[in-house]
């Protein structure tokens, strides 16, 4: 399985996973609610508008 993310996205997601973050907030539409990443990393990926 190949998941394409740029270096900084991958870095931030890896840091979030390492720190056991439950929710990752981003405006990157490629990441928001990406089921593959959410399942693989056991993290919820949301857009900031969803927090309002």
C-alpha positions in Angstrom: 0.0 0.0 0.0 1.4 3.4 -1.0 0.3 6.6 0.8 1.6 9.8 -0.8 2.2 12.7 1.5 4.9 15.3 1.3 7.7 15.3 3.8 6.3 17.8 6.3 2.9 16.2 6.3 4.6 12.8 7.0 6.7 14.4 9.7 3.8 16.0 11.5 1.7 12.8 11.3 4.6 10.7 12.6 5.1 13.1 15.5 1.4 13.0 16.3 1.4 9.3 16.3 4.5 9.1 18.5 2.9 11.4 21.1 -0.4 9.4 21.0 -2.4 12.4 19.7 -6.1 11.4 19.1 -7.0 14.2 16.6 -4.8 15.9 14.0 -6.1 19.2 12.6 -5.2 20.3 9.1 -6.5 22.3 6.2 -5.0 19.9 3.7 -7.9 18.3 1.9 -5.8 15.3 0.9 -5.4 14.4 4.6 -8.8 15.4 6.1 -10.8 12.2 6.8 -8.3 10.1 4.9 -9.5 6.6 6.0 -6.3 4.9 5.2 -4.2 7.2 7.2 -6.7 7.4 10.1 -6.8 3.6 10.3 -3.0 3.1 9.9 -2.1 5.8 12.4 -5.1 5.3 14.7 -5.7 9.0 14.6 -8.7 11.2 13.6 -7.8 13.8 10.9 -10.1 16.8 10.9 -10.5 20.3 9.3 -10.5 23.3 11.8 -14.0 24.2 10.7 -15.2 21.0 12.3 -14.1 22.2 15.7 -16.4 25.2 15.7 
